[in-house]
Amino acid sequence: MSTAAATTSIRAAHRSAIAAVAAPGDWLTGAQRVEAWRHARAAGDDVLDQQRRAAISPFAVEGEHPGTELLPAAAVEVVHRVASDPGRLTRTWAAPLIDALGEETYTELVGIVAITSVVDRFADAMGEARPDLPTPGPGSPMQVRPDDVGDVGAWVSQTTGPTTANVSRTLSLVPVTNAPWRELVDTHYSRGAQFMDAVWHRPLTRPQVELVASRTTAWNECFY
């Protein structure tokens, strides 16, 4: 794959992801999903978020994010913390928020932050303006819990069947949100079934891709 072809593929995946965020999701409406994206962006400059990130412990900083007309305070808290300080999230922090929102909504919010972070950070890295927030689409969320999810030892239910890696099933509780996330992962990194190939015929070799991936995950304090 040439550099031009790879760039075209990435752009197409980003357009698809933006449209997916604007559409009704698993348990959130399109308007709520776009609102979550707005808060994820705001976390970069939010005073409380920056104070927490600068503190030895984020729990040492008093304050809370208020809810909005579209999202309750618990949802806003999830978005801001995941967007601003993901490396120090704990199960103790997450448990009451999962109880308040439901594990499906909690997982969907995490997915929205992940998806929109890829879109926004790519624009930043390319020296481009971030895309405008999309106009929310009409309709209702699916509100269907997959039959094949259960307790796998994670904070939320995930697919219980065979998988190549735990990270591959992180958003399996919310398949509508998981679809654009997997497309972004495949486009930027794994290439689906090609992930098992030792040699990649791409602008970057397989060792170069893994070097970038490992350095990025270390910088972002990724659990994996």
Disulfide bonds with the S-S distance in Angstrom:
none
